């Protein structure tokens, strides 16, 4: 499921990992991302969440990377 351990939880900034979200499927396997937590002082994701590989902001780049790999491997029509 997750690609990394939740750093925000590990350092004690939050009690549990953020809400999970399935954003796309890679060869039939759901790709989970974390919605993270918001810093209420500025309505932005916590810095530790922004820097996480599992954060939902990485969906588009991960999907595009996978699609380009599929095209170069000749697996796509």
Secondary structure, DSSP 8 states (H G I E B T S, - for coil): --SS--HHHHTTSSSS---EEEEEEETTEEEEEE---EETTTTEE-HHHHT-TTBGGGHHHHHHHHHHHHHHHT---
